[in-house]
Amino acid sequence: MFHLCPSEPIPAFPPDLRTLAVDALNQVVSEPSELAEPWGDAPDGPKRRQGITRFRDVLGPPVPPQEEALFEV
């Protein structure tokens, strides 16, 4: 069976590779994807999408902290 979440920690990847992986996962779940289409009818479709979302969250490049406000509130 295919598992979306690794059982071991993901090694540290360069930020550009992480971004590329997230882009690839986005394409897998997008509308024209041949992989996403059967998931709509499958009983475990929502679970698979949730797994990909969690995987994207893990792979997503960290957002650097903002040093100063762009404008006053």
MDAnalysis code that builds the backbone (N, CA, C; Angstrom):
import MDAnalysis as mda
import numpy as np

u = mda.Universe.empty(219, n_residues=73, atom_resindex=np.repeat(np.arange(73), 3), trajectory=True)
u.add_TopologyAttr("name", ["N", "CA", "C"] * 73)
u.add_TopologyAttr("resid", np.arange(1, 74))
u.add_TopologyAttr("resname", ["MET", "PHE", "HIS", "LEU", "CYS", "PRO", "SER", "GLU", "PRO", "ILE", "PRO", "ALA", "PHE", "PRO", "PRO", "ASP", "LEU", "ARG", "THR", "LEU", "ALA", "VAL", "ASP", "ALA", "LEU", "ASN", "GLN", "VAL", "VAL", "SER", "GLU", "PRO", "SER", "GLU", "LEU", "ALA", "GLU", "PRO", "TRP", "GLY", "ASP", "ALA", "PRO", "ASP", "GLY", "PRO", "LYS", "ARG", "ARG", "GLN", "GLY", "ILE", "THR", "ARG", "PHE", "ARG", "ASP", "VAL", "LEU", "GLY", "PRO", "PRO", "VAL", "PRO", "PRO", "GLN", "GLU", "GLU", "ALA", "LEU", "PHE", "GLU", "VAL"])
u.atoms.positions = np.array([
    [0.849, -1.185, 0.000],
    [0.000, 0.000, 0.000],
    [0.888, 1.239, 0.000],
    [0.459, 2.256, -0.688],
    [1.190, 3.519, -0.801],
    [0.892, 4.394, 0.399],
    [1.945, 4.841, 1.102],
    [1.790, 5.716, 2.255],
    [2.329, 7.095, 1.905],
    [1.569, 8.126, 2.221],
    [1.971, 9.485, 1.899],
    [2.892, 10.097, 2.939],
    [2.846, 9.606, 4.140],
    [3.671, 10.178, 5.200],
    [4.820, 9.232, 5.504],
    [6.033, 9.733, 5.480],
    [7.177, 8.863, 5.755],
    [7.184, 8.389, 7.207],
    [7.753, 7.206, 7.413],
    [7.829, 6.671, 8.778],
    [9.063, 7.184, 9.505],
    [10.007, 7.758, 8.760],
    [11.211, 8.326, 9.347],
    [11.288, 9.810, 9.004],
    [12.036, 10.580, 9.794],
    [12.158, 12.011, 9.503],
    [12.721, 12.257, 8.100],
    [12.233, 13.297, 7.471],
    [12.714, 13.686, 6.144],
    [14.064, 14.374, 6.313],
    [15.048, 13.994, 5.501],
    [16.346, 14.675, 5.604],
    [16.231, 16.139, 5.204],
    [17.191, 16.922, 5.614],
    [17.195, 18.341, 5.265],
    [17.493, 18.490, 3.782],
    [16.584, 19.119, 3.065],
    [16.748, 19.381, 1.638],
    [16.988, 20.866, 1.436],
    [17.686, 21.234, 0.369],
    [17.848, 22.655, 0.070],
    [16.472, 23.290, -0.193],
    [16.305, 24.567, 0.143],
    [15.005, 25.227, -0.043],
    [14.466, 25.128, -1.467],
    [15.332, 25.226, -2.481],
    [14.826, 25.168, -3.855],
    [14.283, 23.782, -4.189],
    [14.863, 22.725, -3.639],
    [14.363, 21.374, -3.868],
    [13.042, 21.161, -3.131],
    [12.923, 21.722, -1.940],
    [11.677, 21.617, -1.183],
    [10.544, 22.310, -1.935],
    [10.845, 23.486, -2.499],
    [9.840, 24.221, -3.271],
    [9.411, 23.423, -4.495],
    [10.369, 22.804, -5.155],
    [10.066, 21.980, -6.325],
    [9.169, 20.800, -5.942],
    [9.440, 20.170, -4.799],
    [8.622, 19.051, -4.333],
    [7.198, 19.500, -4.020],
    [7.051, 20.650, -3.390],
    [5.714, 21.173, -3.081],
    [4.963, 21.480, -4.381],
    [5.649, 22.058, -5.353],
    [5.017, 22.331, -6.650],
    [4.533, 21.036, -7.305],
    [5.336, 19.980, -7.222],
    [4.946, 18.689, -7.799],
    [3.713, 18.132, -7.093],
    [3.674, 18.224, -5.766],
    [2.502, 17.752, -5.029],
    [1.268, 18.573, -5.373],
    [1.438, 19.871, -5.576],
    [0.312, 20.717, -5.974],
    [-0.258, 20.256, -7.312],
    [0.599, 19.851, -8.224],
    [0.137, 19.381, -9.526],
    [-0.601, 18.043, -9.404],
    [-0.182, 17.209, -8.458],
    [-0.833, 15.918, -8.263],
    [-2.284, 16.103, -7.839],
    [-2.572, 17.091, -7.010],
    [-3.938, 17.261, -6.507],
    [-4.751, 18.292, -7.286],
    [-4.176, 18.879, -8.319],
    [-4.916, 19.882, -9.088],
    [-5.943, 19.211, -9.999],
    [-6.892, 19.961, -10.476],
    [-7.998, 19.452, -11.281],
    [-7.588, 18.658, -12.525],
    [-6.686, 19.149, -13.359],
    [-6.416, 18.351, -14.562],
    [-5.572, 17.099, -14.301],
    [-5.195, 16.841, -13.063],
    [-4.345, 15.696, -12.751],
    [-5.106, 14.393, -12.919],
    [-4.473, 13.431, -13.584],
    [-5.089, 12.116, -13.740],
    [-5.100, 11.351, -12.421],
    [-4.220, 11.705, -11.501],
    [-4.199, 11.041, -10.198],
    [-5.327, 11.534, -9.299],
    [-5.644, 12.819, -9.379],
    [-6.660, 13.392, -8.498],
    [-8.066, 12.960, -8.894],
    [-8.281, 12.706, -10.164],
    [-9.627, 12.382, -10.661],
    [-10.250, 11.171, -9.973],
    [-9.564, 10.010, -9.905],
    [-10.202, 8.856, -9.255],
    [-10.374, 9.018, -7.749],
    [-9.619, 9.922, -7.136],
    [-9.735, 10.110, -5.700],
    [-11.090, 10.703, -5.320],
    [-11.710, 11.426, -6.257],
    [-13.009, 12.013, -5.959],
    [-14.054, 10.960, -5.659],
    [-13.939, 9.790, -6.291],
    [-14.920, 8.719, -6.105],
    [-14.480, 7.669, -5.096],
    [-13.211, 7.645, -4.775],
    [-12.683, 6.615, -3.876],
    [-13.057, 6.916, -2.424],
    [-13.352, 5.864, -1.653],
    [-13.687, 6.082, -0.243],
    [-12.540, 6.718, 0.552],
    [-11.299, 6.417, 0.162],
    [-10.169, 6.979, 0.899],
    [-9.606, 8.235, 0.229],
    [-10.328, 8.791, -0.738],
    [-9.881, 9.995, -1.437],
    [-9.581, 11.161, -0.512],
    [-10.500, 11.509, 0.403],
    [-10.214, 12.617, 1.323],
    [-8.990, 12.346, 2.206],
    [-8.802, 11.096, 2.597],
    [-7.648, 10.748, 3.427],
    [-6.355, 10.948, 2.633],
    [-6.364, 10.587, 1.362],
    [-5.175, 10.779, 0.530],
    [-4.866, 12.262, 0.351],
    [-5.889, 13.053, 0.098],
    [-5.673, 14.494, -0.050],
    [-5.144, 15.103, 1.244],
    [-5.663, 14.651, 2.362],
    [-5.196, 15.153, 3.655],
    [-3.732, 14.775, 3.873],
    [-3.343, 13.569, 3.465],
    [-1.956, 13.138, 3.585],
    [-1.029, 13.992, 2.739],
    [-1.466, 14.320, 1.533],
    [-0.644, 15.175, 0.666],
    [-0.543, 16.574, 1.258],
    [-1.619, 17.077, 1.834],
    [-1.583, 18.392, 2.468],
    [-0.579, 18.401, 3.619],
    [-0.590, 17.350, 4.431],
    [0.370, 17.270, 5.541],
    [1.797, 17.186, 5.015],
    [1.986, 16.422, 3.951],
    [3.312, 16.287, 3.362],
    [3.793, 17.622, 2.794],
    [2.891, 18.364, 2.147],
    [3.255, 19.696, 1.634],
    [3.634, 20.619, 2.775],
    [2.909, 20.531, 3.888],
    [3.219, 21.382, 5.044],
    [4.608, 21.082, 5.596],
    [4.994, 19.809, 5.593],
    [6.317, 19.427, 6.080],
    [7.407, 19.898, 5.114],
    [7.143, 19.762, 3.821],
    [8.138, 20.120, 2.814],
    [8.232, 21.618, 2.556],
    [7.137, 22.321, 2.805],
    [7.105, 23.742, 2.482],
    [8.284, 24.484, 3.078],
    [8.890, 25.368, 2.282],
    [10.036, 26.107, 2.806],
    [9.605, 26.976, 3.982],
    [10.437, 27.076, 4.997],
    [10.083, 27.903, 6.147],
    [9.956, 29.372, 5.744],
    [8.998, 30.024, 6.341],
    [8.788, 31.446, 6.072],
    [9.717, 32.234, 6.988],
    [10.623, 33.037, 6.411],
    [11.533, 33.801, 7.261],
    [10.769, 34.855, 8.053],
    [11.190, 35.119, 9.275],
    [10.499, 36.131, 10.074],
    [10.672, 37.516, 9.447],
    [9.611, 38.294, 9.541],
    [9.661, 39.652, 9.003],
    [10.305, 40.557, 10.042],
    [11.312, 41.288, 9.622],
    [12.069, 42.109, 10.563],
    [11.344, 43.387, 10.953],
    [10.648, 43.991, 10.032],
    [9.929, 45.217, 10.354],
    [8.598, 45.250, 9.619],
    [7.670, 46.014, 10.152],
    [6.352, 46.119, 9.535],
    [6.446, 46.919, 8.244],
    [5.654, 46.492, 7.267],
    [5.627, 47.207, 5.993],
    [4.848, 48.509, 6.083],
    [3.877, 48.556, 7.017],
    [3.070, 49.754, 7.209],
    [2.518, 49.751, 8.631],
    [2.086, 50.910, 9.087],
    [1.534, 51.028, 10.432],
    [0.075, 50.629, 10.430],
    [-0.351, 49.983, 11.519],
    [-1.751, 49.568, 11.629],
    [-2.505, 50.586, 12.425],
])
